[in-house]
Amino acid sequence: MPTIRTVSRASRLEPPKIKGSRFIASIEPVVSATEAMAFVGACREEFRDATHNCFAWRLGLDQDAMRYSDDGEPSGTGGRPILQEIDGRRLTNVAVVVTRYYGGTKLGTGGLIRAYGGAAAEALDAAIIVEAPIVETLRITFGYEHSGAVQGVLSAFDLEPVQSDYGANIKMTIAVPIEKAERLEKALIDATRGQVRIG
């Protein structure tokens, strides 16, 4: 079974202050861009009085499935150093937010790179790293009348939705091990007699 290296659970670490500035690194395992950005949003809300909340995340094995932000710090000094620490450990399906509370002394470009990258590095080094199956994210849409059939299929595959949205129809995001994805799609189509939209 193909696997990836990722973190096993959420964690947080705050290294010693650097010239008065606090840097707090928060880590979360994620399987979708929606989940990653929800985590970033939650950190921004929790630390809404902070000076900056720089972040980076990477998903799957696609080199382009990543995003990072300097959140107002000079370009290349926040998000990119965090991403480099993720990549340097060959990790994926992980989001890292490094929050800064300005301490009154400017650190300069090099100092910021070292501070953001260093906080991310310490937190990732302290995190529990696991080998996990490579997953594919499926988004499915179906009517309420098919919810029992869909839940039955998900139970048979030992899966839980990553995200559910109950509107006019039910929309779910499902992370499935890549070698099971094709079988899951077929099972969902069969169970709903083709009344599920996958994509």
C-alpha positions, 0 to 999 in steps of 0.5 A: 500500500503506498504511504505518505509521511504526515503528523499523527495529530494536532500539536503546538509549540512555543520556542523561547522569545527572539528579541522580545517577539513570541513565535507560536507554531501550530500544526494540524494533519489535513487532507484537503485545501478546505480543511487546511484553510479552515485550520488557518482561519481557526488560528487567525481567530484564536490569535486575532490580536497577534501581529502576523499569522504566517502559514504553509500547507502541503497535500498529497504527492502533487508538487503544486498541492501547497500554499503559503502566506507571509501574512504581511511580513516581508515577502519570502520571510514567513510562509516559505521558510515554514514550507521548506521545513515541511518539505525538508522532512518529506511531510505532506497532508499537514498545515503549519501556522506560525503566529508572531507577537511583535516584541518591539525589535525588528529582526530583519529579513534573515532574522525573520526567516530563521525565526519562522523556519525555526519555530516550524522546525522545532514544532515539527521535530516534536510532532509524532510522524506517522506513515499513512495511506495515500488518500484521494479526496472525493466530493459527492453530492446526493439527495436525502433519500439516498443518505442511508445507502451512502452511509452504508457504503461508507461504513462498509469501507470504514470511512467517515466524511471529512466534511458534510454540508446539508443544503438542498442536497447532501454534499460530503468530502471523503478521504479514501485510500487511493487504492480503494477510491475506484471501488468506493466510487462504483459502490456509491453509484451502485447503492444509489442507482447512479443518483450520486454525483462524484467530482 
